[in-house]
Amino acid sequence: MKRSQQIVTVAALAIIPTIAHYTTDVHNGPAHEIYQRFYYLPVMLAGLWFGARGGLITAVLIAIAYFPHAIHGWHGPHSAFYRFMEVVMYLVVGSLTGWLSDRLRTANDAERRARSEAERAFANLKTKADELFALEEQLRRADRLAALGQLTAGLAHEIRNPLASIKASVEILRDKARPPAAGSDEPDFAGIILEETARLDKTLTEFLQFARVEQMRPSDESHCASVVIAARKVFELAEADMKAHGIRASLDANQLDVSVALCESHLRQVLLNLLLNALDAMPDGGEFRIHGQGIVEGHLIVCVEDTGSGIPIEFAGKVFDPFFSTKAQGTGLGLSIVERILDSHHGSIALAAGENGARTRFVLRLPLA
């Protein structure tokens, strides 16, 4: 019930017995006894709804309204005393009911505050627990990556030297051997060996890149780069491939005209790996876009989007894991290298929901120079 409705209800319940008092014969004692008791209803309601002050004020107003009738009806040795005590009881009941109502309201308010604080504390505790679990998972992942990096570096060095010897030997044998005749079904085994050797060498190069990501000092000027310059150089490097795939590239130079605490070679490697992934995802053409979203807590937020085939939702949590790839010929190290480069420079990369038609959207946090 609204406060205005409560006031009208209390007023009506007080006015009705008052009118009844003044319109009933003064000698009709039983009726007036009933009207007197009826006054307790508005007094108690006022105390419950408006507190001790409201109950007391209502009781005083009722006493004022009732007093002329009480004087007019005072007759007999005890009548005046009884009516006077009735008025006193109105005041006592109104005050006591209001006081109890105030106490109950205060207790309810305290309980609501305590419940609200408990809910906030629980939410904060849950947030801290989630952050702790995330940090623990990051530590486990960092340990695995460190061990994997050491293993990869040693393995790549051991394989790369004999691989170079194999490649050189095959090239010599190919020059001396009789090439297959034109139109012959005989396969060019030397060409196959060289092609597969080149693929293995590319894989080993990616392994070494993954294992050799060095931490740069953000304060060193040689390790600062312009995002716009690095992105334009990457576009120049991949211009032929983008034309062959029918891919349009766009760069929001105004938002990205900022220097970040990465050396240019690492920044180019980050953007180039993302662009190469986009090329594989858009064999029939599309759009590759790099734009900024402002600066947050000392980091430039950069969005890299493409309109390719996208990443299935079930793989969203695995795309940065080493050796995980959705491509048949992929090594699964491209995004891992990107993440490790940014981690080593106190930055980060995350896969986000696509916007404005983008199927794949990465959000990069690059530390400001």
N, C-alpha and C positions, 0 to 999 in steps of 0.2 A: 504494500500500500504506500502511495506517495505521501509526503509530509503534509501537503495541503489537504489530502483526504483524511489523514489522521486528525488534523486540527478540526475539520468540519465534523467528524464523527464524535470527538470528545465534546465539542460545543453542543451538538444536537442532544447527546445523552445527558448533558447538564441542563439544557433549556427545558427539555420535556418534563422532568419532575418539578422544576421550578414553576412552570405554567400550571401543572396539576395542583401544586400547593395553593396557588392563588385563585384557582377556579373551583376548589373544593371547599365545602363548608368547614369552618374552623373547628366545629364540634364533632366532625367525623374523624375521631382519633385513629382507628385502624387504618384508614386510607392514608393519612399523613405519616403513620409509622412506615408503611410500605414505601412512600415517596422518599422518606429520609434514607432508607436503606438503598434505594435506587441510586442515590448520589455516589455511593462507593464505586460503582462501575466506571464512570468517567474519571474519577480520581485515580483509580488503579491503572486504567489504560494510559492516562497521561504520565504516570510515573514510569510505566513500562516503556512507553514510546519516547518520552522526552527527558527522562532521568529525574533526579531528585528536584532540580529547580522547576521542571515542568509540572511534576506532581504537586509541589508545594504551591506554585502559582495557581494551578487549577483548583486546589482545595480552598485557597483564600478567596478566589472569585466566587466559588459555590457558597462559601460561608457568607460573603457579602450579599449574594442574591437571596440566600435563605434567611438572613438575619431579620429583615422586616417581618416576615411571616412568623418567625420564632417569637418576636416581641409581642406581636398581635395575639399569638396563641398562648402566651404565658399565663397560666392560671392554675391554681392548686399549689400545694406546698413544695412539691418536687419537680414540677414541670420545667421551671426555668433552669434548674441544675441539669436535668436530663438533656435538655436541648443544647445547653452550653457544652456539655461533655460530648454531644454528637458532633458539634462543630470542631472541637478539639481532636476528635477521632478522625475527622476528615483530614486535618492537617498531619496527624501522625501517620495515617495510612498512605497518604500521598508522598510524604517525605521518605518513609521507610521503603515503599515500593520503588520509588525512584532511585534511592541509594542502592538497593539490591540490583536494580537494572543497570546502574552505572558500574557496579562491581562486575557484573556478568559481562557487560560490554567491554570493560577493560581487560578482563581475562580472555575474552574471545580475540580481541586485538592482539594481545601478547601471544596467544597461540598461533594466530595467523602469521605474525612476524617471525616467530620461532620456526614455523613450518616453511615459510619462504626462505629464511636463512639456511635451514637444513637442505632445502632443495637446491639452493645456490651452491652450498658446500658440496653436496653430492655431485652436482654438475661439474664443479671445478675439479673434484677428485677424479671423476670419470675422464675429464679432459687430460689431467695430468697422467693418469694411468695409460690412456691411449698414446700420449706423447712418449711415455716411458717405453711402452711396447714398440713403438715406431723406432725410437733410438736404439733399442736393443736389437731390432731387426737390422738396422743400418750398420751396427757394429759387427754383427755376424756376417753381413754381406761384405763389409770392408775387409774383414779377416779372410773371407773366401777369395775376394778379389786380389788381395795382397799375395796370398799363396799361389793363386792362379797366375798372377803376373810373373812371379819368380819362375814358376814352372814353364810358362810360355816362353819367357826370354831364353832360358837355357835350352829348351827344346828347339826353338827357332834357330838359334845359333848352330846347334848340332846338325840340323837338317839343311840349312841354307848353303853351307859350303859344299857338301857333296852334290846338292841340287845344281849349283852353278857349274860344277865339273861335268855333270850329266848333260846339261844344256849345251855346254861348249863342245863336248864330244859328239853329241847328236848333230850339231850344226856342221862339224867337220865331216862326219860320215855322210850327211845329206849331200854335201858338196861333191863328195867322191862317188857316191852311189848313183846308179842309173835311175832318173826320175820316172814315174809311171807314164806310159804313153797316153797321148791325148785321147779321150773317149774310153779309156780302159777302166774296167771295174776294179782294178787293183787299188787298194787304199794306200794313201801316202802315210805310211807308218811314222816316218821321221817327222812329218808335219803334225801328226797327232801327238807325238811325244813332246814336241816343242810347245804345242798349244797347252797341253796339260801341265808342262813344267812352268810355263808362264803363269797359269792359274794357281799353282802351288806357291810360286814366288809371291804372287799378290796376296795370298792368304797369310803367308809368313810375314809379309810386310805389315799387314793389319795386326797380326799377333804382336809384333814388336812395337807398333804404335800404341797398342793397348797396354803393354808392359812398361813403356818408357815415358808415360805422361809425368812430366816434372812439375813440381809446385813452383810457381813464379811469385816473386815479391811484388805486390801491388804498388809499392812505393817507387819501384824502379821504372823510370820513364820509358825504357826500352820495352817494357812489358805493358804498355798502354796502347790501345788501338781504337780507331774510329769505326763504329759499326757500319756506317754508310760506306766508307772506303772499302772495308773488308767484303761487304755484301756485293758491291759493284765488281770487285775483282773476281769473286766467285761466279757471278753472272757471266763475266767475260770468258772465264775458263770453260764454262759449260754451255756457251752460246750455241755451238754447233749441235750438241746433243739436244738442247731445248728446241732448236729449229727442226731437227729431224723428228722429234716427237710431237711437234705442234703445240708446244707449251709456252704460255705467256708468263713472264716474270714481272712482278711489280714490287716496288720498294718505296716505303713512306719515308723519304729523306728528312722531312722536317721533324718528325718524331724521333728519329734515330740519329740525329746529328749530335752524338754524345760519345765521349771517350770512356772506355771501360778498361778495367784492370786485367786485361789479357794481352799477351803478345799477338801480333797480327796473324802469325802463322797458325797459332792455336785457334783463334777466332775464325779464320778462313776454313780450317779443318772442320770445326763444328758446323758452320753453315753449309759447307760443301757436302758433308755426310748427309745432312738433312735434305739437301737438294737432290742428291743421287737416289735417296730413298723415294723421293717424290717422283723422279723420272721413272723408276721401276713401277710405281703405282699408277702412272698415267700414260700407258702405251699409246692411247688414242687421243692424246692431247688433254689440255686442261689449264689450270692457272696455279702458279706458285707465288705466294705473297709473303712478304716480311714487313711487319709494321710494329709500332711501339704502343705501349699502354701506360706510359708515364714512369715515374720514379717512386719506388716504395722502399723505405728503410735502407737507403744507400744503394739500391739495386735498380738497374734499368730493366723494365719488364718488356720482353720482346716476344711477339707471337709469330710463329712460322706455320703457315697453313698451305694445304694443297687440296685440290678437288678430285683427288684420285679415288681408288677403290676403298680406302679407309682401312682401319685395323679392327678386326672382329673383337667384340666386347670381351669374349672369353680370354683373349690374349693381352688385354690392356695392362694387366699386372706383371707381364713377363717381357715386355718389349725391351727393357733395359738390362735383362739378364744376358751374360756372355753366352755366345753360341746359340742363342735362341733366334730363329729366323722363320718368317712365313714364306720366304722365297726359296725355290728349289736349289738355286745356285748360291744362296747367301751364306756368309760365314757367321752371321749373328753377332758381329763385333762392332758394327758401325755405330749404333746407338749407345752401346756400352762405352765406346771410346769417347763419344760426346759427353756422356754423363760423368765419366772419370775426369775429363779435362775440366769441366765446370766445377766438379766437387773439389778438385785440387786448387781452384781459384776462388773458393768460397761462394760459388754460384750454384745453380741447380737447373734441372730441366724436368718438365712434367707433361704427361699426355693429358690434354683437356678435351672437353666436348667441343665439336666443331660449331662454328658460327658463320653466318652469311654464306651458306652453301659449301663451306669447307667440310671435307670428309675426315681429314687428319689435321690436328691442330696441336702443336707443341708450344708450351709457354716456357721461356728461358728467363732466368733471373741472373743478370750479369752485373758484377760488382763495379761501381763507378771508380774511375781512376782517381 
